Amino acid sequence: MSKILFENLTLVASVILLVPILVSIFRFRFLDSSQKKLLVLVLTTGLVEIISWILWYKKMNNLPLYHFYAVIEFLLIINIYRKVLSGLFSKNFFIILGIGFGIFSLANTLFFQDLYTFNSNVTTLIGLLVIFFSLSYFYALLKEVKYSALETNPMFWINSGFLIYFSSNLILFFINNNMFKGSTEASYLVWGLHAIVNIVLTIFYTIALWVNPKKP
């Protein structure tokens, strides 16, 4: 993949975040709790993308930003799952998991992957944990006695988007530091594919914010 194509895909992946934000503004008074929690995640991601692009254009290393964002992202994802998985896991489970993840992330930055290195250990762990949450949510759906229309369930779209995104990028997060150092055609290809998966995730976000959930 050429550098120009890679940069265009990355730009599209960042700009397209405006779509779910505009949808949520248009439908804000109709959003349920899971949709509002998703909106916070989208807005946070959008802000990080803006700062990242500014640093990139100034030719400054933007990797320190993602060390902090990884912790914030995981806590926001936990907040999304906490209520819908309350039948499977206690509130203390999510609190302990959040604190433990924060400690792991700090230790990784201090002793293994400093602020100017891609924090692949942390992003790999996020991927594994979110995949676990996603599968747990589908299991919870199967246990439900009553029938529910999944196409109008925002959490179904959020969960599906998470599962596709984190499972697709799990290998990338794990091997990035070892195989793709520097700006090579291989690294452009891998991160270009990552941008495509980001676009797919944003489409799922948009659908999740667009659907009108049925009242219980």
N, C-alpha and C positions, 0 to 999 in steps of 0.2 A: 504494500500500500504506500502511495506517495505521501510526502509530508503535507502537500496541499489538501489532498482528500481527507487525511487525518484531521487537519485543523478545521476543515469545513464540517466534518461530522461532529467534532467536539463542540463547535460553535452552535450547531443545530441542537445538540443535546442540551446545551445550556439555555438557549433562547426558547426552546419549546416548553420550558417550565412556566412560561408566561400563560400558556393555555389553561392548565388546571387552576392557576391563580385567578384568571379572568372568569372562569366558570364558577369558582367559589364565591367571587364577588357578586356575580349575577344571581346566585342561588343561596346566598349566605343565610337568610332567614329560614330556609328549608333544611339546612344541614343538621344531621343528627350528631351525637357525641363522637362517634368514630370518624365521621367526615371532618369535624372540626379539629380533631387530633391530627388527622392526616394533613389538614391545611397548615397547621403549625410546622409539621415536618417539611412540607413543600416550601414554605416561606423561608425556613432556616436553610434548606438546601440551596434555594435561589440566592440568598444572601452570601453564602459561602462561595457559590459559583462566581458571583460578581467580584468578590474580593480576590478570588483565585485568578480571574482573568486580569485584574488590575496588576497584581503582582507579576503575572507572566509577561504582560506587555512592558513592565518596567524591568524585565529580565532579573527578577528576584525569585529566590526559591520559595515556592508556595507550599512545600511539603509540611512545614510546621503547622500550617492552618489545619491540615487534615488530621494531625495528631489530636487536636482539640475537638475537631468536628466528629471524629469517630465516637468519642464518648457521648457527646450530645446526641448524635444520631441514634445510638443504641438506647439511650434513656428515653428518647421520644418513641422509638419502636416498642419498647417495653410498655410505655403508657398506652399505646394503641391496643396491645394484646391483653393488658392486665384485666380488663373487665370481661372480655369475651372468653378468656380462659380461666375465669374465676371458679368454674366448676371442676377444673382439673388441678389448678395450682392455687395455693394460698397467697394472700397479699404479701406475707413475709418472704415467700419464695422470690418474688420479683424484687423486693427491697434488697435482699441478700445478693441476688444475682447482679443487680445494678451496682452495688457497692463493690462486690468482688471484681466486676469488670473494670470499674474505675481504678482499682488497685493494680490489676494486671496491666492495664494500659500505661499507668505511670511507671511501673517497674520495667515494662518493655522499652519505654522511652529513655529511662535512666541507665539501663544496663545492656540493652540489646540493639535497639534501633533508634538512634537519636533523632532529634527534631528535623534534621536535614536528610533523613532516610525515609523511604516509603515504609509505613508501618504495616507491613504485610502480615505480621503475626496477629496484630489486633484485628485487621480486616478479615483475616481468615476465621478468627474466632467469632466475629460478628456473623459471618456467613453461616457457620455451623449452627449457631444459636438461633438465628432467624429461620433457617430451614427446619430446625426442631420445633419452633413455634408454629410455623406454617403447617407442618404435618399434624401437630397437636390440634390445630384449629379444624382441619379436615376431619380428624378423628372425632372431635366434639360435635361436628355437624352430623356425622353418621350416627351418633348416639341419640340425637334428637328424635323424639317420638313424632312430633308434628311436622308436617310438610311445610317447607318455606321456599318461596320463589328466589332462587339464587341470583337471577339476573337483576333483581332489584335490591339485592343485599350489598351495601357498600363494602362491608368487611370481606365478602367473598372476592371482590375485585382487588382490594388492597392486598389480601393474603396471596392471591394468585400472582400478582405482580411481584411481591417479595420473593415468592418461591422461584419464579423464573429468573429474576435478577440475581439473587444470591447464589443459586445453584449454578447458573451460567458463569459467574465470575469467581467462584470458589477456587478453581485451579489457578486462574490468573493472579488472584491475591496471594496465593501461596508461593508461586514460582517466580513472581516478578523480579525480586532482588537478585535471584540467582542466574536467571537466563537472559534477561533483557536489560542490561545496563547500557545507558547512553541512548542516543537517538539513532536507532537502526531501522531498517525496513521491517524487521521482525517486530520490533517494539511498536512501530506505527500500526502494523497490522493488528496486533493484540489489543492495543488501546483504542484502535478504530472500532474493533468489534465490541469493546467495552462501551464505547459511545453509542453504538447501535442498540445494545441491551438497555442502556440508560433511556434511550428514546422509547423503547417498548414499555419500560417501567412507567414513564411519564404518561403514556397512553392509558395504561391501567389506572393511574392516579386520576386522570381526567374522567374516565368512565365512573370511577368510584365517587367522584364529587358531583357527577352529573345525575346519577340515578336517584330516584325518589324512593327511599326506603318505606316499605309498608309498615304501618303502625301495628305493634303487637296486640 
